[in-house]
Amino acid sequence: MTRPALTSQARSQPAGRTAWPPHHMVQGSGTAAAAPAVRRADVDARRWPDVARVPSAGPARTTLARYVVGRALDRLGLTGHPVGVRPSAGGARLVLHDPNAFYRRIGRHGLIGFGESYLAGEWDSDDLAGVLTILAGNVDELVAAPLRRLRGLWVSARPAADQNTRNGARNNVRRHYDLSNDLFATFLDPTLTYSSAIFSAFPARFESLAAAQHRKIDRLLDLAGVSEGTRLLEIGTGWGELALRAAARGARVTTLTLSAEQAALARERIAAAGLTERVDVQLRDYRDIEGHYDSVISVEMIEAVGADYWPSYFTALRRALAPGGRIALQAITMGHQRMLHTAATHTFISKYVFPGGLIPSREAIAEHSAAAGLHTLADNGYGEHYAETLRLWRERFTAHLPAVTELGFDPVFARMWEFYLAYSEAGFRSRYLDVRQLLLSEGTHR
């Protein structure tokens, strides 16, 4: 596993203690810039071994990848050849700087190789999200049906070390959420909310993002019936905005996280708002919940749980619920068959961004929640809102690349993060992914 790397200076800084907004942040939407240029020869092989090294794929695999992927790119109009191919809608282009390395990586590691080739600077695009959206929208047609049986040649199983045991879950959370609070501050809005917003109009503007995040939070609080005196359990604290908003309604909030960085800053923000007596931030695994609550809310937490632990997750939700209580979930979802394929596959996102995670299908949520004795009372989708949220984050991130560099993150990390945000945006724009708000109850809700 290649991990994002910090300089020793950045590692020594107590990121969780930085007040919002950090001194280097500039208010306003900014202008999106391209990810920094990278040459493979300059990649730090200690930090990024699989990016610095082009894998040996063998001539047969490389030739097959060149034939299958090259034809698909041409057919979709993403490359400038052959002559006569019509440009893709919107003019998105994929520019190959090192075709041999590009096809070798894909021939050996499939989509992980595709992403690592971008990190290595072997291909670029002036419209990365556009290219990825076209690819995601045509994912079922990229490879001819007879060749799909050869999928095992370029995919690998997920590492056993990424399993979300209690120790594994803590390690997986640290590898993403404890990177640096300041890193997340470079692209999130002042609410520090790291999940889909709900906008009142499109196209969305960064200036409207904080209000859109509050709109999302308020819908979840309303779904869960949170009001004066409600005993609320939140699983997945983030940086505390939902807990703050619930406490302002008069609720008494217990909120759980495994991220020490998030917990530290959430506590500071809660204290600054004068709500310490109403909010208890706990470094605790969801499997160790204590007590019973009138309402339970969990926002985009199920994706980090892992399929093997979904039964435990829903059992914990049900066990925490007081009679007549309500559970509000916000969850990213994908189609069921795609989920089954993804569950068995090590992906670029599981390797570099969210180790141990898996996006569920609506069917999986229904099955596991029902097995825990829960009924779905409402289920609403907001996929187009997540696409806009991610676009704003991506534009904000690329506009603040100097601040990212000051924090000690190198150019390969910057390309990786931009690729992750664009890849996720493409998933929602192509409707490969969705995001849902669900209301669950044991059946005797108030």
Backbone torsions as a table, in degrees:
resi	resn	phi	psi	omega
1	MET	NA	125.6	174.5
2	THR	-89.3	127.8	-178.0
3	ARG	-108.5	144.3	173.2
4	PRO	-56.7	139.9	-171.9
5	ALA	-114.9	142.8	174.1
6	LEU	-111.7	154.0	171.1
7	THR	-71.1	163.3	179.2
8	SER	-62.4	-33.5	178.4
9	GLN	-64.1	-46.3	-179.0
10	ALA	-67.5	-35.3	-179.4
11	ARG	-65.1	-27.9	-176.3
12	SER	-82.7	-10.1	-177.4
13	GLN	-85.1	134.0	-179.9
14	PRO	-76.7	83.1	-172.4
15	ALA	-59.1	-32.4	-176.6
16	GLY	-70.2	-8.3	-175.8
17	ARG	-103.1	9.1	-177.6
18	THR	-82.1	129.0	179.2
19	ALA	-72.5	151.6	177.5
20	TRP	-91.0	137.7	-9.4
21	PRO	-84.4	151.9	175.9
22	PRO	-58.9	154.9	-174.1
23	HIS	-62.3	-26.5	-175.2
24	HIS	-86.6	-4.9	-177.4
25	MET	-80.0	143.5	177.2
26	VAL	-111.5	124.7	180.0
27	GLN	-72.7	152.0	-176.0
28	GLY	109.1	168.0	-171.6
29	SER	-76.6	-28.7	-177.6
30	GLY	72.6	177.3	178.2
31	THR	-117.3	130.5	-177.8
32	ALA	-65.7	141.3	176.3
33	ALA	-123.8	162.9	177.5
34	ALA	-72.5	154.4	173.8
35	ALA	-61.2	150.4	-177.6
36	PRO	-61.0	144.4	178.3
37	ALA	-67.1	142.7	179.9
38	VAL	-132.9	137.7	170.6
39	ARG	-110.8	136.2	-176.4
40	ARG	-55.1	-36.5	-178.4
41	ALA	-62.5	-22.9	-177.8
42	ASP	-96.2	-1.5	-177.9
43	VAL	-72.6	133.0	178.5
44	ASP	-71.6	108.7	-174.8
45	ALA	-68.4	-22.4	177.1
46	ARG	-72.2	-37.6	-179.1
47	ARG	-83.9	-35.4	-172.1
48	TRP	-132.1	63.1	-174.1
49	PRO	-59.6	-38.0	-176.8
50	ASP	-81.5	-10.0	173.7
51	VAL	-90.7	-41.5	-177.7
52	ALA	-67.9	-27.5	-174.9
53	ARG	-109.2	129.2	172.6
54	VAL	-81.9	122.4	-175.8
55	PRO	-69.4	157.1	174.4
56	SER	-85.1	119.3	-175.3
57	ALA	-108.9	-17.8	-175.3
58	GLY	83.1	148.7	-175.7
59	PRO	-64.4	-34.1	-177.8
60	ALA	-66.4	-47.1	179.7
61	ARG	-63.3	-44.4	-178.8
62	THR	-62.9	-42.1	178.9
63	THR	-64.3	-41.5	178.8
64	LEU	-63.7	-43.8	179.1
65	ALA	-63.2	-41.9	179.7
66	ARG	-62.1	-40.8	-178.6
67	TYR	-68.9	-50.4	-174.6
68	VAL	-72.1	-53.3	-175.1
69	VAL	-72.3	-41.8	179.3
70	GLY	-60.1	-45.0	177.8
71	ARG	-62.6	-40.4	-179.8
72	ALA	-64.2	-44.1	179.1
73	LEU	-62.5	-41.4	178.2
74	ASP	-65.7	-44.0	-177.8
75	ARG	-61.7	-34.9	-179.8
76	LEU	-85.3	-1.1	178.2
77	GLY	72.0	26.6	-178.0
78	LEU	-91.5	-10.9	177.3
79	THR	-118.2	169.4	-177.4
80	GLY	-89.3	9.6	-178.6
81	HIS	-143.0	159.6	-1.9
82	PRO	-76.3	170.0	-179.9
83	VAL	-59.3	136.4	177.3
84	GLY	100.4	-11.5	177.1
85	VAL	-74.7	129.3	-177.4
86	ARG	-72.1	138.6	178.5
87	PRO	-59.1	152.5	177.4
88	SER	-64.5	155.2	176.1
89	ALA	-59.3	127.2	-178.6
90	GLY	90.3	-9.8	175.1
91	GLY	77.8	16.5	178.8
92	ALA	-64.5	138.2	-177.6
93	ARG	-133.8	142.2	171.2
94	LEU	-107.7	120.1	-176.5
95	VAL	-106.6	117.3	-179.5
96	LEU	-88.2	122.8	175.3
97	HIS	-94.1	-29.5	-179.2
98	ASP	-140.4	79.9	-176.1
99	PRO	-57.3	-38.6	-177.6
100	ASN	-63.1	-46.5	178.3
101	ALA	-64.6	-40.5	179.1
102	PHE	-56.3	-50.4	-176.7
103	TYR	-74.9	-30.4	175.6
104	ARG	-64.2	-43.5	-179.5
105	ARG	-63.6	-44.3	179.8
106	ILE	-66.6	-40.2	178.3
107	GLY	-61.9	-29.7	-179.5
108	ARG	-92.2	-40.4	-171.3
109	HIS	-128.4	12.9	174.5
110	GLY	58.2	-130.9	-175.6
111	LEU	-68.0	-29.4	173.7
112	ILE	-61.7	-43.6	177.6
113	GLY	-62.8	-37.0	176.9
114	PHE	-59.1	-46.3	178.6
115	GLY	-68.6	-41.6	179.5
116	GLU	-65.5	-30.9	176.1
117	SER	-64.7	-36.9	175.4
118	TYR	-66.0	-43.6	179.7
119	LEU	-60.5	-33.4	-179.2
120	ALA	-80.7	-3.2	-179.9
121	GLY	78.2	19.3	-177.9
122	GLU	-83.5	-14.1	171.1
123	TRP	-149.3	159.2	-178.5
124	ASP	-145.5	173.2	173.1
125	SER	-158.0	142.6	172.5
126	ASP	-76.4	-11.8	179.6
127	ASP	-139.7	73.4	-174.9
128	LEU	-60.7	-46.4	-180.0
129	ALA	-62.9	-36.0	178.4
130	GLY	-64.8	-45.1	177.4
131	VAL	-59.7	-47.2	-177.0
132	LEU	-68.0	-32.3	177.1
133	THR	-65.8	-42.9	177.5
134	ILE	-62.2	-44.0	179.2
135	LEU	-64.4	-43.6	179.8
136	ALA	-65.5	-36.9	-179.8
137	GLY	-71.2	-17.0	-179.4
138	ASN	-118.9	22.8	-172.5
139	VAL	-59.0	-34.6	-177.4
140	ASP	-75.5	-15.8	-178.8
141	GLU	-107.3	-0.4	-176.2
142	LEU	-66.1	-36.6	-177.9
143	VAL	-119.8	130.2	178.7
144	ALA	-59.7	145.5	-175.4
145	ALA	-51.2	-44.9	-179.4
146	PRO	-61.2	-31.8	-177.7
147	LEU	-79.4	-17.3	-179.6
148	ARG	-64.4	-22.4	178.4
149	ARG	-68.9	-14.5	178.5
150	LEU	-91.7	10.4	-176.0
151	ARG	-53.2	-33.6	-178.6
152	GLY	-63.2	-15.8	-179.9
153	LEU	-68.7	-28.6	-173.7
154	TRP	-126.1	12.7	174.2
155	VAL	-118.4	155.3	178.1
156	SER	-131.4	161.4	-180.0
157	ALA	-75.5	158.1	177.6
158	ARG	-70.0	142.4	-179.9
159	PRO	-63.2	137.9	178.6
160	ALA	-61.1	-29.0	-178.9
161	ALA	-65.6	-17.9	-179.2
162	ASP	-85.8	-1.1	-180.0
163	GLN	-59.0	143.6	-176.3
164	ASN	-90.1	54.2	163.8
165	THR	-62.9	176.5	178.8
166	ARG	-59.2	-46.3	178.0
167	ASN	-69.0	-41.2	-179.9
168	GLY	-62.5	-40.9	179.7
169	ALA	-63.0	-41.6	178.3
170	ARG	-62.4	-43.9	179.8
171	ASN	-64.9	-41.9	-179.6
172	ASN	-64.2	-39.6	178.3
173	VAL	-64.9	-42.9	-180.0
174	ARG	-59.9	-36.5	-174.9
175	ARG	-71.7	-12.5	176.6
176	HIS	-118.6	-61.4	-170.3
177	TYR	-76.0	-19.6	178.8
178	ASP	-98.9	16.2	176.4
179	LEU	-57.0	-48.7	179.9
180	SER	170.9	125.5	174.2
181	ASN	-59.7	-35.3	-179.7
182	ASP	-65.3	-32.7	176.7
183	LEU	-60.4	-49.1	-179.2
184	PHE	-65.3	-30.7	178.4
185	ALA	-66.2	-21.5	-179.6
186	THR	-68.5	-21.7	-176.6
187	PHE	-129.6	-14.6	176.6
188	LEU	-82.3	162.5	177.2
189	ASP	-81.2	176.3	-175.8
190	PRO	-61.3	-15.9	176.0
191	THR	-76.9	-11.9	-176.8
192	LEU	54.7	42.6	-179.7
193	THR	-99.4	122.7	-171.8
194	TYR	-112.1	57.5	178.0
195	SER	-158.7	172.6	-173.5
196	SER	-63.2	135.5	171.5
197	ALA	-88.4	171.6	173.3
198	ILE	-126.1	113.8	-173.1
199	PHE	-92.7	159.9	176.9
200	SER	-95.3	-14.6	-178.7
201	ALA	-157.5	153.9	176.5
202	PHE	-121.2	150.6	-6.7
203	PRO	-69.7	147.8	-177.2
204	ALA	-77.2	152.4	175.6
205	ARG	-117.0	150.3	-179.7
206	PHE	-58.5	-35.9	-179.0
207	GLU	-61.9	-20.6	179.9
208	SER	-96.9	-0.3	-172.1
209	LEU	-68.7	-41.4	-179.7
210	ALA	-61.0	-44.3	177.7
211	ALA	-63.8	-36.9	179.2
212	ALA	-68.2	-34.5	176.0
213	GLN	-68.5	-39.6	176.7
214	HIS	-65.3	-36.0	177.3
215	ARG	-61.7	-44.0	177.6
216	LYS	-61.1	-47.9	-178.4
217	ILE	-62.2	-42.6	-179.1
218	ASP	-63.6	-37.3	177.2
219	ARG	-63.7	-39.7	178.1
220	LEU	-67.1	-42.6	177.9
221	LEU	-62.5	-39.3	177.5
222	ASP	-66.2	-43.2	177.7
223	LEU	-56.6	-43.4	-176.8
224	ALA	-81.4	-3.1	177.8
225	GLY	70.4	35.2	-176.1
226	VAL	-81.6	126.0	179.3
227	SER	-152.4	-167.9	179.4
228	GLU	-53.3	125.4	175.7
229	GLY	85.8	-5.9	179.7
230	THR	-63.0	135.1	170.7
231	ARG	-90.2	108.9	-173.9
232	LEU	-111.2	132.4	170.2
233	LEU	-108.2	126.9	173.4
234	GLU	-112.2	126.8	177.1
235	ILE	-104.5	107.4	-175.0
236	GLY	104.2	87.5	-171.8
237	THR	-70.2	-34.5	-166.9
238	GLY	62.1	-138.4	176.4
239	TRP	-103.8	19.3	164.6
240	GLY	96.7	3.7	-173.1
241	GLU	-66.6	-41.9	179.7
242	LEU	-64.4	-41.8	178.3
243	ALA	-61.9	-40.9	177.6
244	LEU	-60.8	-44.8	-176.6
245	ARG	-69.7	-36.2	177.3
246	ALA	-68.3	-41.6	179.5
247	ALA	-64.5	-35.2	177.8
248	ALA	-65.1	-22.7	174.6
249	ARG	-79.9	-9.6	-178.5
250	GLY	102.8	6.7	178.6
251	ALA	-77.4	157.3	170.8
252	ARG	-105.2	118.4	-165.6
253	VAL	-112.9	130.4	165.8
254	THR	-111.7	123.2	-175.8
255	THR	-127.3	133.3	-172.5
256	LEU	-111.6	140.9	175.4
257	THR	-150.4	158.3	171.6
258	LEU	-107.0	1.2	-177.9
259	SER	-96.8	113.7	178.5
260	ALA	-64.7	-37.0	-179.9
261	GLU	-64.6	-46.6	179.5
262	GLN	-64.5	-42.9	-178.3
263	ALA	-59.9	-42.7	-178.3
264	ALA	-62.1	-46.3	-178.4
265	LEU	-73.2	-35.6	176.9
266	ALA	-60.5	-43.0	179.3
267	ARG	-63.7	-39.4	177.4
268	GLU	-62.7	-43.8	-178.9
269	ARG	-66.6	-38.9	178.7
270	ILE	-65.8	-41.7	178.1
271	ALA	-64.7	-41.5	180.0
272	ALA	-62.7	-29.0	178.5
273	ALA	-85.6	-2.4	-179.8
274	GLY	71.6	29.1	-175.1
275	LEU	-117.4	19.7	-177.9
276	THR	-58.8	-35.6	-178.6
277	GLU	-69.7	-17.8	-177.2
278	ARG	-102.6	-14.3	-174.9
279	VAL	-127.2	126.6	177.4
280	ASP	-113.8	109.4	178.9
281	VAL	-92.1	120.8	-176.6
282	GLN	-119.3	134.2	169.4
283	LEU	-83.2	93.6	-171.5
284	ARG	-150.7	140.7	174.6
285	ASP	-72.8	143.5	-179.9
286	TYR	-60.0	-24.1	-179.4
287	ARG	-73.4	-10.3	-178.3
288	ASP	-112.0	27.2	178.4
289	ILE	-59.5	139.5	174.7
290	GLU	-121.4	144.7	175.1
291	GLY	89.6	178.3	179.9
292	HIS	-126.7	147.4	-170.8
293	TYR	-134.8	148.8	177.6
294	ASP	-71.1	-33.9	-177.7
295	SER	-138.0	144.5	175.3
296	VAL	-129.5	132.3	177.5
297	ILE	-129.2	136.9	176.6
298	SER	-142.0	118.6	-174.1
299	VAL	-108.8	113.1	176.9
300	GLU	48.5	43.3	176.3
301	MET	-100.6	-33.1	-175.6
302	ILE	-59.8	-28.8	-179.6
303	GLU	-64.7	-25.9	-179.6
304	ALA	-89.0	-8.7	-173.4
305	VAL	-73.5	-39.9	-175.9
306	GLY	91.1	140.8	-173.0
307	ALA	-58.0	-36.9	-177.8
308	ASP	-64.1	-20.4	-174.3
309	TYR	-111.8	5.6	175.8
310	TRP	-60.0	-40.1	175.6
311	PRO	-58.1	-41.7	178.8
312	SER	-64.9	-38.7	-178.9
313	TYR	-62.8	-50.6	-178.4
314	PHE	-70.6	-31.9	174.7
315	THR	-63.9	-40.6	178.1
316	ALA	-64.8	-41.1	176.9
317	LEU	-59.8	-47.3	-178.0
318	ARG	-64.7	-40.7	-178.4
319	ARG	-65.8	-31.8	-178.3
320	ALA	-79.1	-14.0	-171.6
321	LEU	-83.5	126.8	173.5
322	ALA	-73.0	156.2	178.0
323	PRO	-52.6	130.8	-179.3
324	GLY	82.5	4.5	-176.9
325	GLY	-78.1	171.9	-176.8
326	ARG	-132.0	144.4	178.4
327	ILE	-118.5	126.8	175.1
328	ALA	-113.9	124.2	179.1
329	LEU	-117.4	143.2	163.9
330	GLN	-117.1	124.7	-173.4
331	ALA	-139.7	135.5	167.9
332	ILE	-75.1	141.4	-179.6
333	THR	-133.5	159.2	171.4
334	MET	-138.2	169.4	178.4
335	GLY	-60.1	151.8	-171.3
336	HIS	-65.5	-45.7	-179.3
337	GLN	-65.0	-38.5	177.1
338	ARG	-63.9	-38.5	177.8
339	MET	-61.5	-43.6	-179.4
340	LEU	-62.4	-41.3	177.0
341	HIS	-65.0	-43.7	-177.2
342	THR	-66.4	-36.2	-178.2
343	ALA	-60.3	-30.0	-177.4
344	ALA	-94.3	5.0	-169.5
345	THR	-125.9	135.8	169.8
346	HIS	-78.0	125.2	-175.0
347	THR	-116.5	169.8	176.0
348	PHE	-58.0	-43.6	-178.0
349	ILE	-66.2	-42.3	179.9
350	SER	-69.6	-27.1	179.2
351	LYS	-78.7	-42.7	-170.2
352	TYR	-109.8	-20.3	-169.7
353	VAL	-121.0	-58.9	-176.6
354	PHE	-124.1	77.9	178.7
355	PRO	-61.8	136.3	177.6
356	GLY	83.9	-6.0	-175.4
357	GLY	-88.4	159.6	173.7
358	LEU	-154.9	129.7	175.7
359	ILE	-77.6	127.1	-178.9
360	PRO	-82.3	166.4	168.6
361	SER	-94.6	163.6	175.3
362	ARG	-62.9	-35.0	178.3
363	GLU	-63.9	-40.2	179.8
364	ALA	-65.7	-40.8	177.5
365	ILE	-62.2	-45.9	-179.6
366	ALA	-61.7	-43.3	-177.5
367	GLU	-64.4	-49.3	-174.4
368	HIS	-75.1	-33.8	176.6
369	SER	-68.6	-40.0	178.2
370	ALA	-64.5	-39.0	179.5
371	ALA	-63.5	-26.2	177.5
372	ALA	-88.1	1.5	178.4
373	GLY	88.9	23.9	-179.1
374	LEU	-110.3	147.0	179.4
375	HIS	-114.8	141.6	177.6
376	THR	-88.0	120.0	-177.4
377	LEU	-103.9	-19.8	178.0
378	ALA	-155.2	148.5	-178.3
379	ASP	-156.6	105.2	-176.4
380	ASN	-124.7	141.0	-176.4
381	GLY	-106.1	148.7	-177.5
382	TYR	-141.9	37.2	-173.9
383	GLY	-56.0	-41.3	-178.4
384	GLU	-65.1	-27.7	178.3
385	HIS	-71.4	-33.9	178.1
386	TYR	-70.6	-36.6	177.2
387	ALA	-58.3	-43.0	179.2
388	GLU	-69.9	-38.9	176.8
389	THR	-58.2	-46.7	-178.4
390	LEU	-67.2	-36.5	176.7
391	ARG	-60.8	-44.5	179.8
392	LEU	-64.7	-41.8	177.2
393	TRP	-61.9	-44.4	-178.6
394	ARG	-63.5	-44.9	179.1
395	GLU	-64.1	-39.8	178.6
396	ARG	-65.4	-43.1	-179.6
397	PHE	-61.8	-49.4	-177.6
398	THR	-69.0	-26.3	176.3
399	ALA	-73.1	-18.4	-177.2
400	HIS	-116.9	32.0	179.2
401	LEU	-59.1	-36.3	176.3
402	PRO	-58.8	-37.6	177.7
403	ALA	-66.9	-36.9	177.4
404	VAL	-63.3	-41.9	178.3
405	THR	-64.0	-41.0	179.0
406	GLU	-60.5	-29.6	179.4
407	LEU	-77.0	-7.4	176.5
408	GLY	101.2	7.6	178.6
409	PHE	-88.4	133.6	-173.9
410	ASP	-86.0	172.6	-177.1
411	PRO	-61.0	-31.1	178.0
412	VAL	-66.6	-41.3	175.8
413	PHE	-60.4	-43.5	-179.4
414	ALA	-60.1	-41.3	177.8
415	ARG	-67.7	-39.1	178.4
416	MET	-61.2	-44.6	-177.2
417	TRP	-68.9	-40.7	177.0
418	GLU	-63.5	-41.3	179.0
419	PHE	-62.0	-43.0	178.0
420	TYR	-60.1	-46.7	-179.4
421	LEU	-66.7	-42.7	179.3
422	ALA	-67.5	-40.1	178.4
423	TYR	-60.5	-43.5	179.2
424	SER	-68.3	-44.0	176.9
425	GLU	-56.9	-44.0	179.8
426	ALA	-61.3	-36.8	178.3
427	GLY	-59.7	-39.9	-180.0
428	PHE	-79.8	-37.3	-180.0
429	ARG	-64.8	-35.1	-179.3
430	SER	-86.3	-3.9	-177.2
431	ARG	65.8	19.6	169.7
432	TYR	-66.3	-32.5	179.1
433	LEU	-120.5	159.4	173.7
434	ASP	-141.6	167.8	170.7
435	VAL	-131.0	134.7	-173.6
436	ARG	-122.8	147.6	166.0
437	GLN	-110.7	123.7	-175.0
438	LEU	-122.4	145.5	171.9
439	LEU	-111.9	124.0	179.4
440	LEU	-120.5	150.5	177.0
441	SER	-153.1	161.3	176.4
442	GLU	-81.0	-2.9	172.8
443	GLY	115.8	-5.8	-179.7
444	THR	-125.8	40.9	-174.2
445	HIS	-66.5	153.2	-179.9
446	ARG	-78.2	NA	NA
